Amino acid sequence: MTSMIGQIGRVAALALGLLAAAMVPALAADIKGAKDYPGIKRFEGASIVSYSTQKFTHYTLALGPATGVDAGGKATFASAKEVSGALTRLSYTAPAGVSSADVFENYQNELAAKGYQVLFKADGAAIGPNQGDIFAGIETQLFEYSTEAGHFLIAELTKDGATVDIALYVTEYEDGYTPRVEVEKGQVIVQLDVVESGALQDKMVTVSAADIEKGLAAQGHIAIYGIYFDTAKTDLKPDSQPALDQVAQFLKDDPTMKIHVVGHTDNVGGMDSNMALSRARATAVVAALVKQYGVPASRLNAAGVGPLAPVAPNATDDGRAKNRRVELIPQ
């Protein structure tokens, strides 16, 4: 009898244990191929639900509230600055039982401990009436309907000639179509965008022909930073070869494409000299593509805009380096 009672008790205990296990939601695994950005820890128990990287892109850093969208559907801000470099985009879902304020504070502490300086910070309605547009399109509508619980910051770290810019948005999911992400109403979601530039950008793999095609399709232009000249000179340096190889491959892959090759300079020196220098450098690139790779000259147009289209302030070495570039634009 005692044995029977003990057996029933064990069965009941096992059943209760299984029931309890079923009531505890399993922690979702990271999506395949995703990984944290080096040096920035995730919130404990969080999972990566969306992940992408770009070797090079232009990125708008908000320095004021979101105000709307431009003609291309990109978010606009009361104040902003443009940066360019390698982009890593990470979306996380946090475990149940935490608030967006808790998660945001943990990230703030993490970034402060790593030496990041906050350039802009806002909460709730102060982020702007169009805050959903900042990350619109990431996993469809993951961030588009959650405003009151939102927390947003832009932070920057500059060290040894490299700059890392962070755009962080933490909120509590409200509503929206998210077919690839399992997320519950009130669950904390995190968007972390990281842009590496300066010395870090210089260490990137040369932009590939496929990257050029994607960049032109997405942005209408792409900067090629792997084309090098000595100061105030127009002769291509030998280490420009890998970048030229990829430009030529892109043109070979799309034999109908015609492009403007546009030279850009910083603002050091006179306007007239910089305008002439930028055009002469673009002409040197065109000449190399024609002579070395057999690209028909009729598909290429050299132009120069000198310092008139900066992507960064010219007040620093890093900013001037970003502004010295060659861009490709479809004709």
C-alpha positions as CSV (number, residue, x, y, z in Angstrom):
1,M,0.0,0.0,0.0
2,T,2.8,2.3,1.0
3,S,4.6,1.5,-2.2
4,M,1.5,2.3,-4.3
5,I,1.0,5.7,-2.5
6,G,4.7,6.5,-3.1
7,Q,4.3,5.6,-6.8
8,I,1.2,7.8,-7.2
9,G,3.1,10.6,-5.4
10,R,6.0,10.3,-7.8
11,V,3.7,10.4,-10.8
12,A,1.9,13.4,-9.5
13,A,5.2,15.2,-8.8
14,L,6.3,14.4,-12.3
15,A,3.0,15.7,-13.8
16,L,3.3,18.9,-11.8
17,G,6.9,19.4,-12.9
18,L,5.9,19.0,-16.6
19,L,3.0,21.4,-16.1
20,A,5.4,24.0,-14.5
21,A,7.9,23.5,-17.3
22,A,5.1,24.1,-19.8
23,M,4.1,27.3,-18.1
24,V,7.6,28.8,-18.4
25,P,8.1,30.2,-21.9
26,A,11.3,28.9,-23.6
27,L,13.9,31.4,-24.5
28,A,14.1,31.8,-28.2
29,A,17.4,31.2,-29.9
30,D,19.3,33.7,-31.9
31,I,18.5,33.6,-35.6
32,K,21.1,31.8,-37.7
33,G,24.3,33.7,-38.4
34,A,23.6,36.4,-35.9
35,K,26.1,37.6,-33.3
36,D,26.5,40.5,-30.8
37,Y,28.5,43.5,-31.8
38,P,31.9,43.0,-30.2
39,G,32.3,44.9,-26.9
40,I,28.6,45.6,-26.4
41,K,26.8,43.0,-24.2
42,R,23.2,42.2,-24.7
43,F,20.6,42.4,-22.0
44,E,20.6,39.2,-20.0
45,G,18.3,36.6,-21.6
46,A,17.7,38.6,-24.8
47,S,17.6,36.9,-28.2
48,I,18.6,38.3,-31.6
49,V,15.6,38.3,-33.9
50,S,16.9,40.4,-36.8
51,Y,20.5,40.9,-37.9
52,S,22.2,42.5,-40.9
53,T,25.6,44.0,-41.8
54,Q,26.8,46.3,-44.6
55,K,30.5,46.9,-45.4
56,F,29.8,50.5,-46.3
57,T,26.8,52.8,-46.1
58,H,25.8,56.4,-45.3
59,Y,23.9,56.8,-42.1
60,T,21.9,59.7,-40.5
61,L,22.5,60.1,-36.8
62,A,19.7,61.9,-35.0
63,L,20.8,64.8,-32.8
64,G,17.2,65.9,-32.2
65,P,13.6,64.6,-32.3
66,A,12.2,62.7,-35.3
67,T,10.1,65.0,-37.4
68,G,8.8,63.0,-40.3
69,V,10.1,61.3,-43.5
70,D,11.7,62.6,-46.7
71,A,10.6,61.9,-50.2
72,G,12.4,58.6,-50.1
73,G,10.7,57.5,-46.9
74,K,13.8,58.0,-44.7
75,A,13.3,59.5,-41.2
76,T,14.1,63.2,-40.8
77,F,15.2,64.9,-37.6
78,A,15.2,68.4,-36.0
79,S,19.0,68.1,-36.0
80,A,21.2,65.4,-37.4
81,K,24.6,64.6,-38.8
82,E,25.7,62.2,-41.6
83,V,28.3,59.5,-41.0
84,S,29.5,56.7,-43.2
85,G,31.2,53.3,-42.7
86,A,30.4,49.7,-41.8
87,L,26.9,49.2,-40.4
88,T,25.8,46.4,-38.1
89,R,22.0,46.2,-37.2
90,L,20.7,44.1,-34.4
91,S,17.2,43.6,-33.1
92,Y,16.6,41.8,-29.8
93,T,13.6,40.7,-27.8
94,A,14.1,40.7,-24.0
95,P,12.7,38.1,-21.7
96,A,9.3,38.6,-20.0
97,G,9.1,40.6,-16.8
98,V,11.3,43.5,-17.5
99,S,10.5,47.0,-18.6
100,S,12.0,49.1,-21.4
101,A,13.3,51.5,-18.8
102,D,15.2,48.7,-17.1
103,V,16.8,47.5,-20.3
104,F,17.6,51.0,-21.5
105,E,19.4,51.8,-18.2
106,N,21.5,48.7,-18.5
107,Y,22.5,49.7,-22.0
108,Q,23.3,53.2,-20.8
109,N,25.6,51.8,-18.1
110,E,27.2,49.4,-20.5
111,L,28.0,52.2,-23.0
112,A,29.2,54.6,-20.3
113,A,31.5,52.0,-18.9
114,K,33.0,51.5,-22.4
115,G,33.7,55.3,-22.8
116,Y,30.9,56.3,-25.2
117,Q,29.7,59.9,-25.1
118,V,25.9,60.5,-25.4
119,L,25.2,63.0,-28.3
120,F,21.4,62.9,-28.0
121,K,18.9,61.2,-25.7
122,A,15.1,61.3,-25.4
123,D,12.3,59.3,-23.9
124,G,8.6,58.8,-24.9
125,A,7.0,61.6,-26.8
126,A,10.2,63.6,-26.7
127,I,11.7,61.2,-29.3
128,G,9.2,62.8,-31.7
129,P,5.8,62.0,-33.2
130,N,7.4,60.0,-36.0
131,Q,9.7,57.9,-33.9
132,G,8.4,54.7,-35.6
133,D,9.9,55.9,-38.8
134,I,13.5,55.8,-37.5
135,F,13.6,52.0,-37.8
136,A,10.6,51.4,-40.1
137,G,10.9,48.3,-42.2
138,I,13.0,46.3,-39.8
139,E,11.1,43.0,-39.5
140,T,8.1,44.7,-41.1
141,Q,6.4,46.7,-38.2
142,L,8.4,45.7,-35.2
143,F,9.0,49.3,-34.0
144,E,6.3,51.2,-35.6
145,Y,3.5,51.4,-33.0
146,S,5.4,51.7,-29.7
147,T,5.9,55.3,-28.6
148,E,5.2,56.0,-25.0
149,A,7.5,53.3,-23.6
150,G,10.3,54.3,-26.0
151,H,13.8,55.3,-25.1
152,F,16.4,56.5,-27.6
153,L,20.0,57.6,-27.6
154,I,22.9,58.4,-30.0
155,A,26.3,57.7,-28.5
156,E,29.8,58.0,-29.9
157,L,33.3,56.6,-29.1
158,T,36.4,57.9,-30.8
159,K,39.8,56.2,-30.1
160,D,43.0,55.7,-32.1
161,G,41.6,57.3,-35.2
162,A,38.5,55.1,-35.2
163,T,34.9,56.2,-34.5
164,V,32.0,54.0,-33.5
165,D,28.5,55.6,-33.5
166,I,25.6,53.9,-31.7
167,A,21.9,54.4,-32.3
168,L,19.9,52.6,-29.6
169,Y,16.1,52.4,-29.4
170,V,14.4,50.4,-26.6
171,T,10.6,50.1,-26.3
172,E,7.8,47.8,-25.4
173,Y,6.0,46.1,-28.4
174,E,2.5,47.5,-28.9
175,D,1.2,46.2,-32.3
176,G,2.2,45.5,-35.9
177,Y,2.7,42.8,-38.5
178,T,5.8,40.8,-37.6
179,P,5.6,37.5,-39.4
180,R,9.2,36.4,-38.7
181,V,9.4,37.5,-35.1
182,E,7.6,35.9,-32.1
183,V,6.8,38.9,-29.9
184,E,4.1,39.5,-27.3
185,K,2.3,42.8,-26.5
186,G,4.3,44.6,-23.8
187,Q,7.5,42.6,-24.5
188,V,10.7,44.7,-24.6
189,I,12.4,45.0,-28.0
190,V,15.7,46.6,-28.7
191,Q,17.2,48.0,-31.9
192,L,21.0,48.6,-31.9
193,D,22.6,50.2,-34.9
194,V,26.4,50.4,-34.9
195,V,28.4,52.4,-37.5
196,E,32.2,52.0,-37.7
197,S,34.3,54.6,-39.5
198,G,37.8,56.1,-39.5
199,A,40.6,53.6,-38.9
200,L,38.0,50.8,-38.5
201,Q,36.5,51.6,-41.9
202,D,40.0,51.5,-43.5
203,K,40.4,47.9,-42.3
204,M,37.2,46.7,-44.1
205,V,37.4,44.3,-47.0
206,T,37.3,46.2,-50.3
207,V,33.7,46.9,-51.4
208,S,32.8,44.1,-53.8
209,A,31.0,44.4,-57.2
210,A,27.9,43.0,-55.5
211,D,28.1,45.6,-52.8
212,I,28.4,48.3,-55.5
213,E,25.3,47.0,-57.2
214,K,23.3,46.9,-53.9
215,G,24.5,50.4,-52.9
216,L,23.5,52.0,-56.2
217,A,20.1,50.2,-56.0
218,A,19.4,51.3,-52.4
219,Q,20.9,54.8,-52.4
220,G,21.5,55.9,-55.9
221,H,25.2,56.4,-55.3
222,I,28.1,54.7,-53.5
223,A,31.4,55.9,-52.2
224,I,34.5,54.0,-53.0
225,Y,37.0,54.6,-50.3
226,G,39.6,52.2,-51.5
227,I,40.9,54.5,-54.3
228,Y,44.0,56.4,-53.1
229,F,46.0,59.4,-54.1
230,D,48.9,61.3,-52.5
231,T,48.0,64.7,-51.1
232,A,47.2,67.2,-53.9
233,K,48.2,64.6,-56.5
234,T,46.1,62.9,-59.2
235,D,48.2,59.7,-59.8
236,L,46.4,56.6,-58.6
237,K,48.4,54.8,-55.9
238,P,49.1,51.0,-56.4
239,D,46.9,50.0,-53.4
240,S,43.9,51.3,-55.4
241,Q,44.0,48.2,-57.5
242,P,41.6,46.0,-55.4
243,A,38.9,48.7,-55.5
244,L,39.4,49.3,-59.2
245,D,39.1,45.5,-59.8
246,Q,35.7,45.5,-58.2
247,V,34.4,48.6,-60.0
248,A,35.5,47.0,-63.3
249,Q,33.8,43.7,-62.4
250,F,30.6,45.6,-61.5
251,L,30.6,47.2,-65.0
252,K,31.4,43.9,-66.6
253,D,28.5,42.2,-64.8
254,D,26.1,44.9,-66.0
255,P,27.2,45.8,-69.5
256,T,24.4,48.4,-70.0
257,M,25.3,50.5,-67.0
258,K,26.7,53.9,-67.5
259,I,28.1,55.8,-64.5
260,H,29.4,59.2,-63.4
261,V,32.7,58.9,-61.6
262,V,32.7,61.8,-59.2
263,G,35.7,63.1,-57.3
264,H,35.3,64.7,-53.8
265,T,37.8,66.6,-51.7
266,D,37.9,68.0,-48.2
267,N,38.0,71.8,-47.8
268,V,41.7,72.2,-47.2
269,G,43.0,74.6,-49.9
270,G,41.3,76.9,-52.3
271,M,37.9,76.3,-53.9
272,D,39.2,76.5,-57.5
273,S,42.1,74.1,-56.8
274,N,39.9,71.6,-55.1
275,M,37.4,71.6,-57.9
276,A,40.1,71.0,-60.4
277,L,41.7,68.3,-58.2
278,S,38.5,66.4,-57.8
279,R,37.8,66.3,-61.5
280,A,41.4,65.3,-62.3
281,R,41.2,62.4,-59.9
282,A,37.9,61.3,-61.4
283,T,39.5,61.5,-64.8
284,A,42.4,59.3,-63.6
285,V,39.9,56.7,-62.4
286,V,38.1,56.7,-65.7
287,A,41.4,56.4,-67.6
288,A,42.4,53.4,-65.5
289,L,39.0,51.7,-66.1
290,V,39.3,52.3,-69.9
291,K,43.0,51.4,-70.3
292,Q,43.5,48.6,-67.8
293,Y,40.1,46.9,-68.0
294,G,38.8,47.8,-71.4
295,V,35.6,49.6,-70.2
296,P,34.3,51.6,-73.1
297,A,34.8,55.3,-72.5
298,S,31.3,56.0,-73.6
299,R,30.0,54.4,-70.4
300,L,32.0,56.7,-68.1
301,N,31.8,60.4,-67.3
302,A,34.3,62.0,-65.0
303,A,33.1,64.9,-62.8
304,G,34.4,66.7,-59.7
305,V,32.5,68.6,-57.0
306,G,35.5,69.5,-54.8
307,P,34.4,70.1,-51.2
308,L,30.7,70.9,-52.1
309,A,29.2,67.5,-51.0
310,P,30.7,66.6,-47.6
311,V,29.5,63.6,-45.7
312,A,31.1,64.8,-42.4
313,P,32.4,68.0,-40.9
314,N,35.8,69.1,-42.1
315,A,36.9,70.2,-38.6
316,T,38.7,66.9,-37.8
317,D,41.1,64.5,-39.6
318,D,38.5,61.8,-39.5
319,G,35.9,64.0,-41.1
320,R,38.2,65.2,-43.8
321,A,39.2,61.6,-44.6
322,K,35.5,60.7,-45.1
323,N,35.0,63.6,-47.5
324,R,38.0,62.6,-49.7
325,R,36.4,60.0,-51.8
326,V,35.3,58.9,-55.3
327,E,31.6,58.2,-55.8
328,L,29.8,56.2,-58.5
329,I,26.4,57.5,-59.7
330,P,24.3,55.9,-62.4
331,Q,23.9,58.2,-65.5
